[in-house]
Amino acid sequence: MRNFFMKVPRDLVDAAIINGTSPFRILVNVVLPLSMPAIATISLFYAVYY
């Protein structure tokens, strides 16, 4: 997950900061939607192995 979060384009986060978005809104509205494939994969592995 860390590597996936690190690959989120910095320009998107900078654009959200310029628009006055709070850090929580950046996480919820920018980073998490881009991270859905990784979250789904980890959830699938968790469901299969537990």
PyMOL Python script that loads the backbone (N, CA, C, O; Angstrom):
from pymol import cmd

cmd.read_pdbstr("""\
ATOM      1  N   MET A   1       0.827  -1.189   0.000  1.00  0.00           N
ATOM      2  CA  MET A   1       0.000   0.000   0.000  1.00  0.00           C
ATOM      3  C   MET A   1       0.869   1.248   0.000  1.00  0.00           C
ATOM      4  O   MET A   1       0.562   2.231  -0.675  1.00  0.00           O
ATOM      5  N   ARG A   2       1.929   1.203   0.744  1.00  0.00           N
ATOM      6  CA  ARG A   2       2.788   2.382   0.817  1.00  0.00           C
ATOM      7  C   ARG A   2       3.301   2.760  -0.567  1.00  0.00           C
ATOM      8  O   ARG A   2       3.270   3.929  -0.952  1.00  0.00           O
ATOM      9  N   ASN A   3       3.770   1.769  -1.307  1.00  0.00           N
ATOM     10  CA  ASN A   3       4.291   2.054  -2.642  1.00  0.00           C
ATOM     11  C   ASN A   3       3.192   2.573  -3.561  1.00  0.00           C
ATOM     12  O   ASN A   3       3.442   3.440  -4.398  1.00  0.00           O
ATOM     13  N   PHE A   4       2.000   2.059  -3.415  1.00  0.00           N
ATOM     14  CA  PHE A   4       0.905   2.538  -4.255  1.00  0.00           C
ATOM     15  C   PHE A   4       0.588   3.992  -3.923  1.00  0.00           C
ATOM     16  O   PHE A   4       0.364   4.799  -4.825  1.00  0.00           O
ATOM     17  N   PHE A   5       0.567   4.331  -2.631  1.00  0.00           N
ATOM     18  CA  PHE A   5       0.312   5.717  -2.238  1.00  0.00           C
ATOM     19  C   PHE A   5       1.435   6.639  -2.704  1.00  0.00           C
ATOM     20  O   PHE A   5       1.194   7.798  -3.043  1.00  0.00           O
ATOM     21  N   MET A   6       2.649   6.127  -2.718  1.00  0.00           N
ATOM     22  CA  MET A   6       3.782   6.954  -3.150  1.00  0.00           C
ATOM     23  C   MET A   6       3.736   7.232  -4.653  1.00  0.00           C
ATOM     24  O   MET A   6       4.332   8.205  -5.117  1.00  0.00           O
ATOM     25  N   LYS A   7       3.042   6.396  -5.413  1.00  0.00           N
ATOM     26  CA  LYS A   7       2.960   6.571  -6.862  1.00  0.00           C
ATOM     27  C   LYS A   7       1.843   7.513  -7.292  1.00  0.00           C
ATOM     28  O   LYS A   7       1.723   7.820  -8.478  1.00  0.00           O
ATOM     29  N   VAL A   8       1.025   7.978  -6.351  1.00  0.00           N
ATOM     30  CA  VAL A   8      -0.017   8.949  -6.696  1.00  0.00           C
ATOM     31  C   VAL A   8       0.678  10.221  -7.170  1.00  0.00           C
ATOM     32  O   VAL A   8       1.561  10.734  -6.481  1.00  0.00           O
ATOM     33  N   PRO A   9       0.296  10.733  -8.326  1.00  0.00           N
ATOM     34  CA  PRO A   9       0.979  11.921  -8.855  1.00  0.00           C
ATOM     35  C   PRO A   9       0.922  13.111  -7.891  1.00  0.00           C
ATOM     36  O   PRO A   9      -0.147  13.503  -7.425  1.00  0.00           O
ATOM     37  N   ARG A  10       2.069  13.657  -7.613  1.00  0.00           N
ATOM     38  CA  ARG A  10       2.173  14.791  -6.693  1.00  0.00           C
ATOM     39  C   ARG A  10       1.412  16.006  -7.226  1.00  0.00           C
ATOM     40  O   ARG A  10       0.929  16.831  -6.451  1.00  0.00           O
ATOM     41  N   ASP A  11       1.310  16.108  -8.540  1.00  0.00           N
ATOM     42  CA  ASP A  11       0.599  17.239  -9.133  1.00  0.00           C
ATOM     43  C   ASP A  11      -0.874  17.262  -8.730  1.00  0.00           C
ATOM     44  O   ASP A  11      -1.447  18.336  -8.547  1.00  0.00           O
ATOM     45  N   LEU A  12      -1.485  16.097  -8.592  1.00  0.00           N
ATOM     46  CA  LEU A  12      -2.885  16.053  -8.166  1.00  0.00           C
ATOM     47  C   LEU A  12      -3.040  16.552  -6.742  1.00  0.00           C
ATOM     48  O   LEU A  12      -3.976  17.290  -6.436  1.00  0.00           O
ATOM     49  N   VAL A  13      -2.138  16.156  -5.882  1.00  0.00           N
ATOM     50  CA  VAL A  13      -2.186  16.607  -4.487  1.00  0.00           C
ATOM     51  C   VAL A  13      -1.907  18.107  -4.414  1.00  0.00           C
ATOM     52  O   VAL A  13      -2.572  18.825  -3.667  1.00  0.00           O
ATOM     53  N   ASP A  14      -0.936  18.579  -5.178  1.00  0.00           N
ATOM     54  CA  ASP A  14      -0.626  20.014  -5.192  1.00  0.00           C
ATOM     55  C   ASP A  14      -1.808  20.833  -5.708  1.00  0.00           C
ATOM     56  O   ASP A  14      -2.090  21.912  -5.185  1.00  0.00           O
ATOM     57  N   ALA A  15      -2.497  20.330  -6.726  1.00  0.00           N
ATOM     58  CA  ALA A  15      -3.661  21.044  -7.256  1.00  0.00           C
ATOM     59  C   ALA A  15      -4.767  21.118  -6.210  1.00  0.00           C
ATOM     60  O   ALA A  15      -5.445  22.139  -6.093  1.00  0.00           O
ATOM     61  N   ALA A  16      -4.949  20.047  -5.456  1.00  0.00           N
ATOM     62  CA  ALA A  16      -5.962  20.068  -4.395  1.00  0.00           C
ATOM     63  C   ALA A  16      -5.579  21.045  -3.290  1.00  0.00           C
ATOM     64  O   ALA A  16      -6.442  21.728  -2.738  1.00  0.00           O
ATOM     65  N   ILE A  17      -4.300  21.113  -2.966  1.00  0.00           N
ATOM     66  CA  ILE A  17      -3.839  22.060  -1.939  1.00  0.00           C
ATOM     67  C   ILE A  17      -4.053  23.493  -2.408  1.00  0.00           C
ATOM     68  O   ILE A  17      -4.489  24.341  -1.630  1.00  0.00           O
ATOM     69  N   ILE A  18      -3.753  23.767  -3.666  1.00  0.00           N
ATOM     70  CA  ILE A  18      -3.950  25.115  -4.205  1.00  0.00           C
ATOM     71  C   ILE A  18      -5.422  25.503  -4.163  1.00  0.00           C
ATOM     72  O   ILE A  18      -5.754  26.667  -3.938  1.00  0.00           O
ATOM     73  N   ASN A  19      -6.311  24.525  -4.381  1.00  0.00           N
ATOM     74  CA  ASN A  19      -7.749  24.807  -4.345  1.00  0.00           C
ATOM     75  C   ASN A  19      -8.284  24.937  -2.926  1.00  0.00           C
ATOM     76  O   ASN A  19      -9.466  25.225  -2.738  1.00  0.00           O
ATOM     77  N   GLY A  20      -7.434  24.730  -1.925  1.00  0.00           N
ATOM     78  CA  GLY A  20      -7.840  24.936  -0.540  1.00  0.00           C
ATOM     79  C   GLY A  20      -8.464  23.717   0.107  1.00  0.00           C
ATOM     80  O   GLY A  20      -9.221  23.849   1.069  1.00  0.00           O
ATOM     81  N   THR A  21      -8.168  22.556  -0.392  1.00  0.00           N
ATOM     82  CA  THR A  21      -8.728  21.330   0.158  1.00  0.00           C
ATOM     83  C   THR A  21      -7.959  20.918   1.415  1.00  0.00           C
ATOM     84  O   THR A  21      -6.735  21.034   1.472  1.00  0.00           O
ATOM     85  N   SER A  22      -8.692  20.437   2.418  1.00  0.00           N
ATOM     86  CA  SER A  22      -8.056  19.979   3.651  1.00  0.00           C
ATOM     87  C   SER A  22      -7.365  18.640   3.408  1.00  0.00           C
ATOM     88  O   SER A  22      -7.703  17.933   2.459  1.00  0.00           O
ATOM     89  N   PRO A  23      -6.404  18.288   4.256  1.00  0.00           N
ATOM     90  CA  PRO A  23      -5.700  17.007   4.076  1.00  0.00           C
ATOM     91  C   PRO A  23      -6.629  15.791   4.088  1.00  0.00           C
ATOM     92  O   PRO A  23      -6.408  14.836   3.344  1.00  0.00           O
ATOM     93  N   PHE A  24      -7.660  15.822   4.923  1.00  0.00           N
ATOM     94  CA  PHE A  24      -8.604  14.699   4.951  1.00  0.00           C
ATOM     95  C   PHE A  24      -9.359  14.578   3.635  1.00  0.00           C
ATOM     96  O   PHE A  24      -9.551  13.474   3.127  1.00  0.00           O
ATOM     97  N   ARG A  25      -9.789  15.708   3.081  1.00  0.00           N
ATOM     98  CA  ARG A  25     -10.508  15.690   1.798  1.00  0.00           C
ATOM     99  C   ARG A  25      -9.596  15.242   0.666  1.00  0.00           C
ATOM    100  O   ARG A  25     -10.051  14.585  -0.269  1.00  0.00           O
ATOM    101  N   ILE A  26      -8.310  15.590   0.738  1.00  0.00           N
ATOM    102  CA  ILE A  26      -7.358  15.113  -0.272  1.00  0.00           C
ATOM    103  C   ILE A  26      -7.279  13.590  -0.207  1.00  0.00           C
ATOM    104  O   ILE A  26      -7.277  12.922  -1.241  1.00  0.00           O
ATOM    105  N   LEU A  27      -7.215  13.045   0.993  1.00  0.00           N
ATOM    106  CA  LEU A  27      -7.160  11.599   1.151  1.00  0.00           C
ATOM    107  C   LEU A  27      -8.423  10.946   0.594  1.00  0.00           C
ATOM    108  O   LEU A  27      -8.344   9.991  -0.179  1.00  0.00           O
ATOM    109  N   VAL A  28      -9.586  11.463   0.989  1.00  0.00           N
ATOM    110  CA  VAL A  28     -10.853  10.837   0.617  1.00  0.00           C
ATOM    111  C   VAL A  28     -11.195  11.053  -0.862  1.00  0.00           C
ATOM    112  O   VAL A  28     -11.669  10.128  -1.521  1.00  0.00           O
ATOM    113  N   ASN A  29     -10.967  12.234  -1.379  1.00  0.00           N
ATOM    114  CA  ASN A  29     -11.421  12.556  -2.734  1.00  0.00           C
ATOM    115  C   ASN A  29     -10.379  12.369  -3.818  1.00  0.00           C
ATOM    116  O   ASN A  29     -10.741  12.285  -4.991  1.00  0.00           O
ATOM    117  N   VAL A  30      -9.109  12.301  -3.481  1.00  0.00           N
ATOM    118  CA  VAL A  30      -8.067  12.183  -4.501  1.00  0.00           C
ATOM    119  C   VAL A  30      -7.326  10.860  -4.381  1.00  0.00           C
ATOM    120  O   VAL A  30      -7.248  10.103  -5.348  1.00  0.00           O
ATOM    121  N   VAL A  31      -6.786  10.577  -3.213  1.00  0.00           N
ATOM    122  CA  VAL A  31      -5.889   9.430  -3.056  1.00  0.00           C
ATOM    123  C   VAL A  31      -6.654   8.111  -3.012  1.00  0.00           C
ATOM    124  O   VAL A  31      -6.280   7.171  -3.713  1.00  0.00           O
ATOM    125  N   LEU A  32      -7.709   8.014  -2.210  1.00  0.00           N
ATOM    126  CA  LEU A  32      -8.423   6.746  -2.095  1.00  0.00           C
ATOM    127  C   LEU A  32      -9.072   6.282  -3.399  1.00  0.00           C
ATOM    128  O   LEU A  32      -8.975   5.096  -3.711  1.00  0.00           O
ATOM    129  N   PRO A  33      -9.726   7.143  -4.177  1.00  0.00           N
ATOM    130  CA  PRO A  33     -10.269   6.650  -5.449  1.00  0.00           C
ATOM    131  C   PRO A  33      -9.189   6.116  -6.393  1.00  0.00           C
ATOM    132  O   PRO A  33      -9.432   5.164  -7.134  1.00  0.00           O
ATOM    133  N   LEU A  34      -8.016   6.713  -6.370  1.00  0.00           N
ATOM    134  CA  LEU A  34      -6.931   6.215  -7.215  1.00  0.00           C
ATOM    135  C   LEU A  34      -6.348   4.914  -6.667  1.00  0.00           C
ATOM    136  O   LEU A  34      -5.717   4.160  -7.407  1.00  0.00           O
ATOM    137  N   SER A  35      -6.552   4.647  -5.385  1.00  0.00           N
ATOM    138  CA  SER A  35      -5.987   3.463  -4.739  1.00  0.00           C
ATOM    139  C   SER A  35      -6.949   2.280  -4.701  1.00  0.00           C
ATOM    140  O   SER A  35      -6.610   1.242  -4.132  1.00  0.00           O
ATOM    141  N   MET A  36      -8.111   2.403  -5.275  1.00  0.00           N
ATOM    142  CA  MET A  36      -9.106   1.332  -5.204  1.00  0.00           C
ATOM    143  C   MET A  36      -8.604  -0.012  -5.730  1.00  0.00           C
ATOM    144  O   MET A  36      -8.932  -1.032  -5.125  1.00  0.00           O
ATOM    145  N   PRO A  37      -7.832  -0.082  -6.812  1.00  0.00           N
ATOM    146  CA  PRO A  37      -7.340  -1.400  -7.242  1.00  0.00           C
ATOM    147  C   PRO A  37      -6.471  -2.086  -6.180  1.00  0.00           C
ATOM    148  O   PRO A  37      -6.587  -3.294  -5.974  1.00  0.00           O
ATOM    149  N   ALA A  38      -5.619  -1.336  -5.519  1.00  0.00           N
ATOM    150  CA  ALA A  38      -4.768  -1.920  -4.481  1.00  0.00           C
ATOM    151  C   ALA A  38      -5.595  -2.321  -3.267  1.00  0.00           C
ATOM    152  O   ALA A  38      -5.355  -3.373  -2.675  1.00  0.00           O
ATOM    153  N   ILE A  39      -6.554  -1.505  -2.895  1.00  0.00           N
ATOM    154  CA  ILE A  39      -7.413  -1.826  -1.751  1.00  0.00           C
ATOM    155  C   ILE A  39      -8.240  -3.074  -2.048  1.00  0.00           C
ATOM    156  O   ILE A  39      -8.414  -3.922  -1.174  1.00  0.00           O
ATOM    157  N   ALA A  40      -8.748  -3.192  -3.268  1.00  0.00           N
ATOM    158  CA  ALA A  40      -9.531  -4.370  -3.642  1.00  0.00           C
ATOM    159  C   ALA A  40      -8.667  -5.626  -3.629  1.00  0.00           C
ATOM    160  O   ALA A  40      -9.122  -6.682  -3.188  1.00  0.00           O
ATOM    161  N   THR A  41      -7.444  -5.529  -4.100  1.00  0.00           N
ATOM    162  CA  THR A  41      -6.547  -6.687  -4.108  1.00  0.00           C
ATOM    163  C   THR A  41      -6.219  -7.144  -2.696  1.00  0.00           C
ATOM    164  O   THR A  41      -6.250  -8.341  -2.409  1.00  0.00           O
ATOM    165  N   ILE A  42      -5.908  -6.215  -1.820  1.00  0.00           N
ATOM    166  CA  ILE A  42      -5.599  -6.569  -0.436  1.00  0.00           C
ATOM    167  C   ILE A  42      -6.836  -7.143   0.251  1.00  0.00           C
ATOM    168  O   ILE A  42      -6.725  -8.088   1.032  1.00  0.00           O
ATOM    169  N   SER A  43      -7.996  -6.591  -0.026  1.00  0.00           N
ATOM    170  CA  SER A  43      -9.237  -7.118   0.557  1.00  0.00           C
ATOM    171  C   SER A  43      -9.501  -8.532   0.076  1.00  0.00           C
ATOM    172  O   SER A  43      -9.931  -9.380   0.858  1.00  0.00           O
ATOM    173  N   LEU A  44      -9.251  -8.797  -1.188  1.00  0.00           N
ATOM    174  CA  LEU A  44      -9.446 -10.132  -1.733  1.00  0.00           C
ATOM    175  C   LEU A  44      -8.496 -11.127  -1.072  1.00  0.00           C
ATOM    176  O   LEU A  44      -8.922 -12.211  -0.674  1.00  0.00           O
ATOM    177  N   PHE A  45      -7.226 -10.778  -0.952  1.00  0.00           N
ATOM    178  CA  PHE A  45      -6.282 -11.663  -0.281  1.00  0.00           C
ATOM    179  C   PHE A  45      -6.684 -11.905   1.168  1.00  0.00           C
ATOM    180  O   PHE A  45      -6.581 -13.027   1.664  1.00  0.00           O
ATOM    181  N   TYR A  46      -7.132 -10.880   1.833  1.00  0.00           N
ATOM    182  CA  TYR A  46      -7.558 -11.018   3.226  1.00  0.00           C
ATOM    183  C   TYR A  46      -8.757 -11.949   3.328  1.00  0.00           C
ATOM    184  O   TYR A  46      -8.809 -12.785   4.230  1.00  0.00           O
ATOM    185  N   ALA A  47      -9.725 -11.821   2.418  1.00  0.00           N
ATOM    186  CA  ALA A  47     -10.925 -12.653   2.446  1.00  0.00           C
ATOM    187  C   ALA A  47     -10.596 -14.114   2.147  1.00  0.00           C
ATOM    188  O   ALA A  47     -11.211 -15.013   2.721  1.00  0.00           O
ATOM    189  N   VAL A  48      -9.645 -14.359   1.268  1.00  0.00           N
ATOM    190  CA  VAL A  48      -9.320 -15.736   0.882  1.00  0.00           C
ATOM    191  C   VAL A  48      -8.531 -16.441   1.975  1.00  0.00           C
ATOM    192  O   VAL A  48      -8.772 -17.617   2.248  1.00  0.00           O
ATOM    193  N   TYR A  49      -7.611 -15.754   2.593  1.00  0.00           N
ATOM    194  CA  TYR A  49      -6.714 -16.405   3.545  1.00  0.00           C
ATOM    195  C   TYR A  49      -7.220 -16.410   4.978  1.00  0.00           C
ATOM    196  O   TYR A  49      -6.620 -17.070   5.826  1.00  0.00           O
ATOM    197  N   TYR A  50      -8.309 -15.697   5.282  1.00  0.00           N
ATOM    198  CA  TYR A  50      -8.822 -15.695   6.647  1.00  0.00           C
ATOM    199  C   TYR A  50     -10.251 -16.133   6.699  1.00  0.00           C
ATOM    200  O   TYR A  50     -10.841 -16.189   7.778  1.00  0.00           O
TER     201      TYR A  50
END
""", "prot")
cmd.dss("prot")
cmd.show_as("cartoon", "prot")
cmd.util.cbc("prot")
cmd.orient("prot")
